Amino acid sequence: MIKLQYKSSCCRYYIREHSVTVVEGKDSVKHINRIITSNITEIKDLENCKSLICDANGKITDALEISSISGQLLILGIKENAEKTRELIVSGTHWNEDVKIMNGDGALKIISIFAKNQEQVSNILGTEISTMGDDFWIIENDSYILKVKLKNDYQVNILIQTDLIDSFINTIEGNGAELCDEGTWDTHRIENGILDNEEYNQGFLPGELGLDEIVDLKKGCYPGQEIHARLESRGKLSKKIMRFRTDSRLDVGTYLSNTGRKVRVTSSLGNQGFAVISLKENSELKINDELLISTEEL
């Protein structure tokens, strides 16, 4: 099978767009905890937590990263879903709670820096990343740095004010970092099992995207909780996201395998990508009696 890779000698960076919501007030954690799938009641300062928002049918409507920074909750979500998610957050506020919700769209950006070698990333930043934890931001000058745990590569995310981006980019480019295009970023995330909007915005259940670890069924009710609990108790999950590889091109879309089951390709580089596939399929399957696909866990 052909395997695409970006040049291993390069350290790349990619600027990512997110919705930005800031929530503050003494009841802010309790309020947000009622809406999301994970439990953040014990969130610590500078801690970064992943979570989801689901609808009443248990399907994902937004994927969030929630951080506690100086007494505020910083919530990063899918840019296209910002209005709907913020409406949900506002509408769920109780009249007697101390909660203030602010729209921060456009104020902050995430810059992801990645390479095959950990030392390369450290040299670009001028900061040693090997001693960083995976779940807490490190404050460095005017930015926040978070090391990301990946399967194959090394990556850090930089949280930075939009008006400071140009200066920051000049610094990292001066240290040898190169801006990557969307195709190179997609290659990196597919090789490392990083899900993105292409997966989150398809109406999947958390388990179908392998996100059970950020669904806490014991924390109390949240939108979709009853569906998630029922699926867990009955063990009825029927499909799951996989990485596929093939010798021919397979574009984003829905296909039928030779067994008559759906194969939903969510991200594709042509000959590799992500697809949600029935758990009854073998690790190799065919489409239209011709295209052979091999699959593997993310």
Residue pairs with C-beta under 8 A, 6 or more apart in sequence:
1 245
1 246
1 247
1 271
1 272
1 294
2 245
2 247
2 271
2 272
3 245
3 272
4 187
4 269
4 271
4 272
5 187
5 191
6 12
6 180
6 184
6 187
6 188
8 115
8 116
8 117
10 115
10 178
11 113
11 114
11 115
11 117
11 120
11 121
11 123
11 124
11 176
11 177
11 178
12 113
12 114
12 115
12 177
12 178
12 179
12 180
12 184
12 185
12 188
13 111
13 112
13 113
13 114
13 124
13 169
13 172
13 177
13 178
13 179
13 180
14 111
14 112
14 114
14 179
14 180
14 184
14 185
14 188
15 109
15 110
15 111
15 165
15 179
16 109
16 110
16 111
16 112
17 79
17 109
18 65
18 76
18 77
18 78
18 79
18 108
18 109
18 110
19 75
19 76
19 77
19 78
19 79
19 81
19 82
19 85
19 86
19 105
20 74
20 75
20 76
20 103
20 104
20 105
20 106
20 107
20 108
21 74
21 75
21 77
21 82
21 85
21 86
21 89
21 101
21 102
21 103
21 104
22 72
22 73
22 74
22 75
22 101
22 102
22 104
23 31
23 32
23 72
23 73
23 75
23 89
23 99
23 100
23 101
23 102
24 71
24 72
24 73
24 99
24 100
24 102
25 97
25 98
25 99
25 100
26 98
27 94
27 97
27 98
27 99
28 72
28 73
28 98
28 99
28 100
29 40
29 41
29 43
29 68
29 73
30 41
30 97
31 89
31 92
31 93
31 94
31 97
31 99
32 40
32 66
32 73
32 75
32 89
33 39
33 40
33 41
33 219
34 92
34 220
34 221
34 222
35 53
35 88
35 89
35 92
35 222
35 223
36 51
36 52
36 53
36 64
36 66
36 222
37 51
37 52
37 53
37 54
37 206
37 214
37 215
37 216
37 222
37 224
37 225
37 228
38 49
38 50
38 51
38 52
38 214
38 215
38 216
38 219
39 216
39 218
39 219
40 49
40 51
40 66
41 219
43 49
43 66
43 68
43 73
44 68
44 136
45 68
45 69
45 70
46 67
46 68
46 69
46 136
46 137
46 138
46 139
46 144
47 67
47 68
47 135
47 136
48 65
48 66
48 67
48 135
48 136
48 137
48 146
49 65
49 66
49 67
49 135
50 63
50 64
50 65
50 66
50 214
51 63
51 64
51 65
51 66
51 214
52 60
52 62
52 63
52 64
52 206
52 211
52 214
52 215
53 60
53 61
53 62
53 64
53 77
53 85
53 88
53 223
54 60
54 61
54 206
54 222
54 223
54 224
54 227
54 228
55 61
55 223
55 224
56 223
56 224
56 227
57 224
57 227
58 205
58 206
58 224
58 225
58 226
58 227
58 228
58 231
59 203
59 204
59 205
59 224
60 200
60 203
60 204
60 205
60 206
60 209
60 211
61 81
61 84
61 85
62 77
62 78
62 81
62 84
62 85
62 200
63 77
63 78
63 195
63 200
64 75
64 76
64 77
64 85
65 75
65 76
65 77
66 73
66 74
66 75
66 76
67 73
67 74
67 76
67 137
67 159
68 74
69 137
69 144
74 104
74 108
74 159
75 89
76 108
76 110
77 85
78 85
78 197
78 200
78 201
79 105
79 197
80 197
80 201
81 201
82 105
86 101
86 103
89 101
90 101
93 99
93 101
106 162
107 161
107 162
108 159
108 160
108 161
108 162
109 159
109 160
109 162
109 165
110 157
110 158
110 159
110 160
111 157
111 158
111 160
111 165
111 168
111 169
112 148
112 155
112 156
112 157
112 158
112 185
113 121
113 124
113 125
113 155
113 156
113 157
113 158
113 172
113 177
114 121
114 150
114 153
114 154
114 155
114 156
114 188
115 121
115 124
115 153
115 154
116 152
116 153
116 154
117 154
118 129
118 130
118 154
120 154
120 176
121 129
121 154
121 155
121 156
122 128
122 129
122 130
123 175
123 176
124 172
124 175
124 176
124 177
125 140
125 145
125 156
125 172
125 175
126 175
127 138
127 140
127 145
129 145
129 147
129 154
129 156
132 138
132 145
132 146
132 147
132 156
133 147
134 146
134 147
134 148
134 149
136 146
137 144
137 145
137 146
137 159
138 144
138 145
138 146
139 145
142 160
142 161
142 164
143 158
143 159
143 160
143 164
143 168
144 158
144 159
144 160
145 156
145 157
145 158
145 159
146 156
146 157
146 159
147 155
147 156
148 155
148 156
148 157
150 192
150 193
150 194
151 191
151 192
151 193
151 298
152 191
152 192
153 188
153 191
153 192
155 188
155 192
158 168
160 168
169 179
173 179
180 188
183 269
186 267
186 269
187 269
188 194
189 195
189 196
189 267
190 243
190 267
190 269
190 272
190 273
190 274
193 243
193 298
195 209
195 211
195 241
195 274
196 267
198 252
198 266
198 267
198 274
199 209
199 241
199 266
199 267
199 274
200 209
202 264
202 266
202 276
204 241
204 276
205 227
205 228
205 231
205 237
206 212
206 214
206 215
206 228
207 215
207 228
207 231
207 237
207 240
208 237
208 239
208 240
208 241
208 276
209 240
209 241
209 276
210 240
210 241
210 297
210 298
215 228
217 225
217 228
217 229
217 232
230 236
231 237
237 279
238 278
238 279
238 280
239 262
239 276
239 277
239 278
239 279
240 276
240 277
240 279
241 266
241 274
241 275
241 276
241 277
241 298
242 274
242 275
242 276
242 277
242 295
242 296
242 297
242 298
243 272
243 273
243 274
243 295
243 296
243 297
243 298
244 250
244 265
244 272
244 273
244 274
244 275
244 277
244 293
244 294
244 295
245 271
245 272
245 293
245 294
245 295
245 296
246 271
246 272
246 291
246 292
246 293
246 294
247 271
247 292
248 271
248 290
248 291
249 270
249 271
250 265
250 268
250 270
250 271
250 273
250 287
250 291
250 293
251 265
251 268
251 270
252 265
252 266
252 267
252 268
252 273
253 264
253 265
254 262
254 263
254 264
254 265
255 262
255 263
255 264
255 265
255 287
255 288
256 262
256 263
256 287
257 263
257 277
257 278
257 281
257 285
257 286
257 287
258 285
258 286
258 287
258 288
258 289
259 278
259 280
259 281
259 285
261 277
261 278
261 280
261 281
262 278
263 275
263 276
263 277
263 285
263 287
263 293
264 275
264 276
264 277
265 273
265 274
265 275
266 273
266 274
266 275
266 276
267 273
267 274
268 274
274 298
275 293
275 295
277 285
277 295
281 295
283 294
283 295
283 296
284 292
284 293
284 294
284 295
285 292
285 293
285 295
286 292
286 293
287 293
